[in-house]
């Protein structure tokens, strides 16, 4: 895929975007996991199942669509 330099509105190089994205994910994911452990307890490996994953994916879809509506992005 060819990228047009004029279409890129970001001032950060791709490597910095990747670093910041991974750093943010790491910080947020660890906190969310530990908060979930404190709230629900138990071993996630033993508790996780496909039905729960499907429910989480459906929630994610609704969150993305709601943000799209708020941003008025078709």
Jmol script that loads the backbone (N, CA, C; Angstrom):
load data "model"
ATOM      1  N   UNK A   1       0.844  -1.172   0.000  1.00  0.00           N
ATOM      2  CA  UNK A   1       0.000   0.000   0.000  1.00  0.00           C
ATOM      3  C   UNK A   1       0.893   1.240   0.000  1.00  0.00           C
ATOM      4  N   UNK A   2       0.638   2.152  -0.901  1.00  0.00           N
ATOM      5  CA  UNK A   2       1.430   3.366  -1.024  1.00  0.00           C
ATOM      6  C   UNK A   2       0.813   4.452  -0.170  1.00  0.00           C
ATOM      7  N   UNK A   3       1.644   5.133   0.618  1.00  0.00           N
ATOM      8  CA  UNK A   3       1.138   6.189   1.492  1.00  0.00           C
ATOM      9  C   UNK A   3       1.491   7.538   0.906  1.00  0.00           C
ATOM     10  N   UNK A   4       0.519   8.408   0.816  1.00  0.00           N
ATOM     11  CA  UNK A   4       0.735   9.768   0.348  1.00  0.00           C
ATOM     12  C   UNK A   4       1.172  10.603   1.544  1.00  0.00           C
ATOM     13  N   UNK A   5       2.364  11.186   1.474  1.00  0.00           N
ATOM     14  CA  UNK A   5       2.899  11.967   2.601  1.00  0.00           C
ATOM     15  C   UNK A   5       1.969  13.122   2.977  1.00  0.00           C
ATOM     16  N   UNK A   6       1.252  13.698   2.016  1.00  0.00           N
ATOM     17  CA  UNK A   6       0.364  14.810   2.304  1.00  0.00           C
ATOM     18  C   UNK A   6      -0.849  14.377   3.127  1.00  0.00           C
ATOM     19  N   UNK A   7      -1.240  13.105   3.034  1.00  0.00           N
ATOM     20  CA  UNK A   7      -2.400  12.619   3.772  1.00  0.00           C
ATOM     21  C   UNK A   7      -2.086  12.342   5.231  1.00  0.00           C
ATOM     22  N   UNK A   8      -0.827  12.178   5.580  1.00  0.00           N
ATOM     23  CA  UNK A   8      -0.441  11.886   6.957  1.00  0.00           C
ATOM     24  C   UNK A   8      -0.485  13.168   7.780  1.00  0.00           C
ATOM     25  N   UNK A   9      -1.383  13.210   8.757  1.00  0.00           N
ATOM     26  CA  UNK A   9      -1.539  14.411   9.581  1.00  0.00           C
ATOM     27  C   UNK A   9      -0.795  14.302  10.909  1.00  0.00           C
ATOM     28  N   UNK A  10      -0.079  13.227  11.108  1.00  0.00           N
ATOM     29  CA  UNK A  10       0.595  13.011  12.380  1.00  0.00           C
ATOM     30  C   UNK A  10       2.015  13.563  12.316  1.00  0.00           C
ATOM     31  N   UNK A  11       2.439  14.196  13.383  1.00  0.00           N
ATOM     32  CA  UNK A  11       3.780  14.767  13.440  1.00  0.00           C
ATOM     33  C   UNK A  11       4.799  13.799  14.031  1.00  0.00           C
ATOM     34  N   UNK A  12       4.354  12.660  14.539  1.00  0.00           N
ATOM     35  CA  UNK A  12       5.265  11.692  15.143  1.00  0.00           C
ATOM     36  C   UNK A  12       5.692  10.654  14.119  1.00  0.00           C
ATOM     37  N   UNK A  13       6.940  10.193  14.196  1.00  0.00           N
ATOM     38  CA  UNK A  13       7.367   9.113  13.296  1.00  0.00           C
ATOM     39  C   UNK A  13       6.658   7.807  13.687  1.00  0.00           C
ATOM     40  N   UNK A  14       6.522   6.887  12.742  1.00  0.00           N
ATOM     41  CA  UNK A  14       5.820   5.632  13.018  1.00  0.00           C
ATOM     42  C   UNK A  14       6.376   4.870  14.229  1.00  0.00           C
ATOM     43  N   UNK A  15       7.674   4.879  14.412  1.00  0.00           N
ATOM     44  CA  UNK A  15       8.283   4.167  15.543  1.00  0.00           C
ATOM     45  C   UNK A  15       7.815   4.739  16.878  1.00  0.00           C
ATOM     46  N   UNK A  16       7.661   6.064  16.946  1.00  0.00           N
ATOM     47  CA  UNK A  16       7.215   6.687  18.196  1.00  0.00           C
ATOM     48  C   UNK A  16       5.737   6.411  18.434  1.00  0.00           C
ATOM     49  N   UNK A  17       4.967   6.415  17.375  1.00  0.00           N
ATOM     50  CA  UNK A  17       3.545   6.074  17.513  1.00  0.00           C
ATOM     51  C   UNK A  17       3.420   4.651  18.050  1.00  0.00           C
ATOM     52  N   UNK A  18       4.181   3.728  17.480  1.00  0.00           N
ATOM     53  CA  UNK A  18       4.145   2.339  17.932  1.00  0.00           C
ATOM     54  C   UNK A  18       4.549   2.232  19.394  1.00  0.00           C
ATOM     55  N   UNK A  19       5.619   2.921  19.791  1.00  0.00           N
ATOM     56  CA  UNK A  19       6.097   2.868  21.170  1.00  0.00           C
ATOM     57  C   UNK A  19       5.043   3.405  22.133  1.00  0.00           C
ATOM     58  N   UNK A  20       4.489   4.578  21.821  1.00  0.00           N
ATOM     59  CA  UNK A  20       3.483   5.180  22.688  1.00  0.00           C
ATOM     60  C   UNK A  20       2.235   4.298  22.778  1.00  0.00           C
ATOM     61  N   UNK A  21       1.828   3.728  21.646  1.00  0.00           N
ATOM     62  CA  UNK A  21       0.649   2.868  21.626  1.00  0.00           C
ATOM     63  C   UNK A  21       0.847   1.643  22.513  1.00  0.00           C
ATOM     64  N   UNK A  22       2.002   0.980  22.368  1.00  0.00           N
ATOM     65  CA  UNK A  22       2.284  -0.218  23.162  1.00  0.00           C
ATOM     66  C   UNK A  22       2.440   0.136  24.636  1.00  0.00           C
ATOM     67  N   UNK A  23       3.108   1.240  24.939  1.00  0.00           N
ATOM     68  CA  UNK A  23       3.277   1.665  26.334  1.00  0.00           C
ATOM     69  C   UNK A  23       1.921   1.932  26.989  1.00  0.00           C
ATOM     70  N   UNK A  24       1.047   2.638  26.255  1.00  0.00           N
ATOM     71  CA  UNK A  24      -0.282   2.943  26.799  1.00  0.00           C
ATOM     72  C   UNK A  24      -1.085   1.661  27.006  1.00  0.00           C
ATOM     73  N   UNK A  25      -1.064   0.773  26.009  1.00  0.00           N
ATOM     74  CA  UNK A  25      -1.781  -0.489  26.140  1.00  0.00           C
ATOM     75  C   UNK A  25      -1.287  -1.268  27.347  1.00  0.00           C
ATOM     76  N   UNK A  26       0.025  -1.340  27.499  1.00  0.00           N
ATOM     77  CA  UNK A  26       0.612  -2.093  28.601  1.00  0.00           C
ATOM     78  C   UNK A  26       0.143  -1.553  29.949  1.00  0.00           C
ATOM     79  N   UNK A  27       0.187  -0.244  30.109  1.00  0.00           N
ATOM     80  CA  UNK A  27      -0.225   0.366  31.378  1.00  0.00           C
ATOM     81  C   UNK A  27      -1.719   0.141  31.642  1.00  0.00           C
ATOM     82  N   UNK A  28      -2.536   0.378  30.635  1.00  0.00           N
ATOM     83  CA  UNK A  28      -3.984   0.233  30.813  1.00  0.00           C
ATOM     84  C   UNK A  28      -4.385  -1.229  30.995  1.00  0.00           C
ATOM     85  N   UNK A  29      -3.783  -2.110  30.215  1.00  0.00           N
ATOM     86  CA  UNK A  29      -4.149  -3.526  30.279  1.00  0.00           C
ATOM     87  C   UNK A  29      -3.785  -4.129  31.632  1.00  0.00           C
ATOM     88  N   UNK A  30      -2.615  -3.793  32.149  1.00  0.00           N
ATOM     89  CA  UNK A  30      -2.206  -4.336  33.445  1.00  0.00           C
ATOM     90  C   UNK A  30      -3.153  -3.877  34.546  1.00  0.00           C
ATOM     91  N   UNK A  31      -3.490  -2.587  34.560  1.00  0.00           N
ATOM     92  CA  UNK A  31      -4.405  -2.063  35.583  1.00  0.00           C
ATOM     93  C   UNK A  31      -5.773  -2.714  35.466  1.00  0.00           C
ATOM     94  N   UNK A  32      -6.299  -2.825  34.244  1.00  0.00           N
ATOM     95  CA  UNK A  32      -7.618  -3.420  34.054  1.00  0.00           C
ATOM     96  C   UNK A  32      -7.630  -4.872  34.514  1.00  0.00           C
ATOM     97  N   UNK A  33      -6.584  -5.598  34.173  1.00  0.00           N
ATOM     98  CA  UNK A  33      -6.503  -7.003  34.582  1.00  0.00           C
ATOM     99  C   UNK A  33      -6.473  -7.122  36.104  1.00  0.00           C
ATOM    100  N   UNK A  34      -5.623  -6.342  36.745  1.00  0.00           N
ATOM    101  CA  UNK A  34      -5.519  -6.417  38.207  1.00  0.00           C
ATOM    102  C   UNK A  34      -6.800  -5.952  38.881  1.00  0.00           C
ATOM    103  N   UNK A  35      -7.449  -4.922  38.335  1.00  0.00           N
ATOM    104  CA  UNK A  35      -8.745  -4.487  38.873  1.00  0.00           C
ATOM    105  C   UNK A  35      -9.782  -5.603  38.740  1.00  0.00           C
ATOM    106  N   UNK A  36      -9.780  -6.285  37.602  1.00  0.00           N
ATOM    107  CA  UNK A  36     -10.705  -7.398  37.394  1.00  0.00           C
ATOM    108  C   UNK A  36     -10.432  -8.539  38.353  1.00  0.00           C
ATOM    109  N   UNK A  37      -9.166  -8.805  38.611  1.00  0.00           N
ATOM    110  CA  UNK A  37      -8.812  -9.847  39.580  1.00  0.00           C
ATOM    111  C   UNK A  37      -9.309  -9.481  40.971  1.00  0.00           C
ATOM    112  N   UNK A  38      -9.137  -8.213  41.336  1.00  0.00           N
ATOM    113  CA  UNK A  38      -9.602  -7.770  42.652  1.00  0.00           C
ATOM    114  C   UNK A  38     -11.119  -7.886  42.755  1.00  0.00           C
ATOM    115  N   UNK A  39     -11.816  -7.582  41.668  1.00  0.00           N
ATOM    116  CA  UNK A  39     -13.284  -7.614  41.690  1.00  0.00           C
ATOM    117  C   UNK A  39     -13.845  -9.026  41.589  1.00  0.00           C
ATOM    118  N   UNK A  40     -13.280  -9.848  40.694  1.00  0.00           N
ATOM    119  CA  UNK A  40     -13.869 -11.150  40.400  1.00  0.00           C
ATOM    120  C   UNK A  40     -13.086 -12.325  40.961  1.00  0.00           C
ATOM    121  N   UNK A  41     -11.778 -12.155  41.167  1.00  0.00           N
ATOM    122  CA  UNK A  41     -10.939 -13.227  41.685  1.00  0.00           C
ATOM    123  C   UNK A  41     -10.873 -14.423  40.756  1.00  0.00           C
ATOM    124  N   UNK A  42     -10.238 -15.470  41.221  1.00  0.00           N
ATOM    125  CA  UNK A  42     -10.140 -16.694  40.447  1.00  0.00           C
ATOM    126  C   UNK A  42      -9.080 -16.615  39.366  1.00  0.00           C
ATOM    127  N   UNK A  43      -8.855 -17.739  38.751  1.00  0.00           N
ATOM    128  CA  UNK A  43      -7.850 -17.851  37.693  1.00  0.00           C
ATOM    129  C   UNK A  43      -8.518 -17.622  36.339  1.00  0.00           C
ATOM    130  N   UNK A  44      -8.120 -16.569  35.654  1.00  0.00           N
ATOM    131  CA  UNK A  44      -8.720 -16.238  34.358  1.00  0.00           C
ATOM    132  C   UNK A  44      -8.584 -17.395  33.371  1.00  0.00           C
ATOM    133  N   UNK A  45      -7.460 -18.089  33.401  1.00  0.00           N
ATOM    134  CA  UNK A  45      -7.246 -19.207  32.484  1.00  0.00           C
ATOM    135  C   UNK A  45      -8.332 -20.272  32.672  1.00  0.00           C
ATOM    136  N   UNK A  46      -8.747 -20.483  33.895  1.00  0.00           N
ATOM    137  CA  UNK A  46      -9.788 -21.476  34.173  1.00  0.00           C
ATOM    138  C   UNK A  46     -11.194 -20.936  33.915  1.00  0.00           C
ATOM    139  N   UNK A  47     -11.377 -19.625  33.968  1.00  0.00           N
ATOM    140  CA  UNK A  47     -12.709 -19.031  33.856  1.00  0.00           C
ATOM    141  C   UNK A  47     -13.092 -18.631  32.435  1.00  0.00           C
ATOM    142  N   UNK A  48     -12.121 -18.301  31.601  1.00  0.00           N
ATOM    143  CA  UNK A  48     -12.402 -17.751  30.280  1.00  0.00           C
ATOM    144  C   UNK A  48     -13.066 -18.792  29.380  1.00  0.00           C
ATOM    145  N   UNK A  49     -14.013 -18.301  28.548  1.00  0.00           N
ATOM    146  CA  UNK A  49     -14.635 -19.179  27.557  1.00  0.00           C
ATOM    147  C   UNK A  49     -15.044 -18.352  26.344  1.00  0.00           C
ATOM    148  N   UNK A  50     -15.355 -19.022  25.256  1.00  0.00           N
ATOM    149  CA  UNK A  50     -15.675 -18.331  24.016  1.00  0.00           C
ATOM    150  C   UNK A  50     -16.921 -17.466  24.130  1.00  0.00           C
ATOM    151  N   UNK A  51     -17.907 -17.883  24.900  1.00  0.00           N
ATOM    152  CA  UNK A  51     -19.122 -17.084  25.052  1.00  0.00           C
ATOM    153  C   UNK A  51     -18.793 -15.717  25.656  1.00  0.00           C
ATOM    154  N   UNK A  52     -17.917 -15.708  26.677  1.00  0.00           N
ATOM    155  CA  UNK A  52     -17.526 -14.428  27.280  1.00  0.00           C
ATOM    156  C   UNK A  52     -16.767 -13.569  26.286  1.00  0.00           C
ATOM    157  N   UNK A  53     -15.900 -14.188  25.505  1.00  0.00           N
ATOM    158  CA  UNK A  53     -15.139 -13.446  24.504  1.00  0.00           C
ATOM    159  C   UNK A  53     -16.073 -12.831  23.473  1.00  0.00           C
ATOM    160  N   UNK A  54     -17.056 -13.592  23.020  1.00  0.00           N
ATOM    161  CA  UNK A  54     -18.031 -13.060  22.068  1.00  0.00           C
ATOM    162  C   UNK A  54     -18.777 -11.863  22.658  1.00  0.00           C
ATOM    163  N   UNK A  55     -19.155 -11.944  23.922  1.00  0.00           N
ATOM    164  CA  UNK A  55     -19.840 -10.831  24.582  1.00  0.00           C
ATOM    165  C   UNK A  55     -18.957  -9.585  24.619  1.00  0.00           C
ATOM    166  N   UNK A  56     -17.678  -9.760  24.927  1.00  0.00           N
ATOM    167  CA  UNK A  56     -16.751  -8.634  24.981  1.00  0.00           C
ATOM    168  C   UNK A  56     -16.563  -8.010  23.596  1.00  0.00           C
ATOM    169  N   UNK A  57     -16.485  -8.857  22.567  1.00  0.00           N
ATOM    170  CA  UNK A  57     -16.334  -8.347  21.200  1.00  0.00           C
ATOM    171  C   UNK A  57     -17.569  -7.558  20.787  1.00  0.00           C
ATOM    172  N   UNK A  58     -18.740  -8.052  21.147  1.00  0.00           N
ATOM    173  CA  UNK A  58     -19.979  -7.324  20.834  1.00  0.00           C
ATOM    174  C   UNK A  58     -19.984  -5.978  21.537  1.00  0.00           C
ATOM    175  N   UNK A  59     -19.602  -5.930  22.812  1.00  0.00           N
ATOM    176  CA  UNK A  59     -19.518  -4.653  23.529  1.00  0.00           C
ATOM    177  C   UNK A  59     -18.545  -3.707  22.824  1.00  0.00           C
ATOM    178  N   UNK A  60     -17.404  -4.225  22.422  1.00  0.00           N
ATOM    179  CA  UNK A  60     -16.404  -3.409  21.734  1.00  0.00           C
ATOM    180  C   UNK A  60     -16.989  -2.813  20.457  1.00  0.00           C
ATOM    181  N   UNK A  61     -17.709  -3.627  19.688  1.00  0.00           N
ATOM    182  CA  UNK A  61     -18.333  -3.125  18.458  1.00  0.00           C
ATOM    183  C   UNK A  61     -19.268  -1.956  18.770  1.00  0.00           C
ATOM    184  N   UNK A  62     -20.093  -2.092  19.798  1.00  0.00           N
ATOM    185  CA  UNK A  62     -21.028  -1.017  20.153  1.00  0.00           C
ATOM    186  C   UNK A  62     -20.280   0.241  20.598  1.00  0.00           C
ATOM    187  N   UNK A  63     -19.205   0.088  21.334  1.00  0.00           N
ATOM    188  CA  UNK A  63     -18.404   1.243  21.758  1.00  0.00           C
ATOM    189  C   UNK A  63     -17.813   1.964  20.550  1.00  0.00           C
ATOM    190  N   UNK A  64     -17.276   1.193  19.609  1.00  0.00           N
ATOM    191  CA  UNK A  64     -16.690   1.793  18.403  1.00  0.00           C
ATOM    192  C   UNK A  64     -17.760   2.514  17.597  1.00  0.00           C
ATOM    193  N   UNK A  65     -18.915   1.892  17.433  1.00  0.00           N
ATOM    194  CA  UNK A  65     -19.978   2.519  16.651  1.00  0.00           C
ATOM    195  C   UNK A  65     -20.494   3.786  17.330  1.00  0.00           C
ATOM    196  N   UNK A  66     -20.635   3.762  18.650  1.00  0.00           N
ATOM    197  CA  UNK A  66     -21.087   4.950  19.374  1.00  0.00           C
ATOM    198  C   UNK A  66     -20.089   6.096  19.212  1.00  0.00           C
ATOM    199  N   UNK A  67     -18.806   5.788  19.259  1.00  0.00           N
ATOM    200  CA  UNK A  67     -17.792   6.824  19.059  1.00  0.00           C
ATOM    201  C   UNK A  67     -17.863   7.357  17.632  1.00  0.00           C
ATOM    202  N   UNK A  68     -18.071   6.472  16.664  1.00  0.00           N
ATOM    203  CA  UNK A  68     -18.217   6.893  15.275  1.00  0.00           C
ATOM    204  C   UNK A  68     -19.379   7.886  15.149  1.00  0.00           C
ATOM    205  N   UNK A  69     -20.495   7.593  15.805  1.00  0.00           N
ATOM    206  CA  UNK A  69     -21.638   8.507  15.776  1.00  0.00           C
ATOM    207  C   UNK A  69     -21.305   9.843  16.418  1.00  0.00           C
ATOM    208  N   UNK A  70     -20.614   9.785  17.553  1.00  0.00           N
ATOM    209  CA  UNK A  70     -20.249  11.025  18.236  1.00  0.00           C
ATOM    210  C   UNK A  70     -19.322  11.873  17.383  1.00  0.00           C
ATOM    211  N   UNK A  71     -18.385  11.230  16.689  1.00  0.00           N
ATOM    212  CA  UNK A  71     -17.433  11.944  15.858  1.00  0.00           C
ATOM    213  C   UNK A  71     -18.013  12.271  14.473  1.00  0.00           C
ATOM    214  N   UNK A  72     -19.215  11.754  14.224  1.00  0.00           N
ATOM    215  CA  UNK A  72     -19.887  11.946  12.930  1.00  0.00           C
ATOM    216  C   UNK A  72     -19.006  11.492  11.771  1.00  0.00           C
ATOM    217  N   UNK A  73     -18.446  10.292  11.937  1.00  0.00           N
ATOM    218  CA  UNK A  73     -17.571   9.690  10.938  1.00  0.00           C
ATOM    219  C   UNK A  73     -18.298   8.549  10.265  1.00  0.00           C
ATOM    220  N   UNK A  74     -18.562   8.688   8.981  1.00  0.00           N
ATOM    221  CA  UNK A  74     -19.269   7.631   8.251  1.00  0.00           C
ATOM    222  C   UNK A  74     -18.320   6.491   8.004  1.00  0.00           C
TER     223      UNK A  74
END
end "model"
wireframe off; spacefill off
backbone 0.3
color backbone group
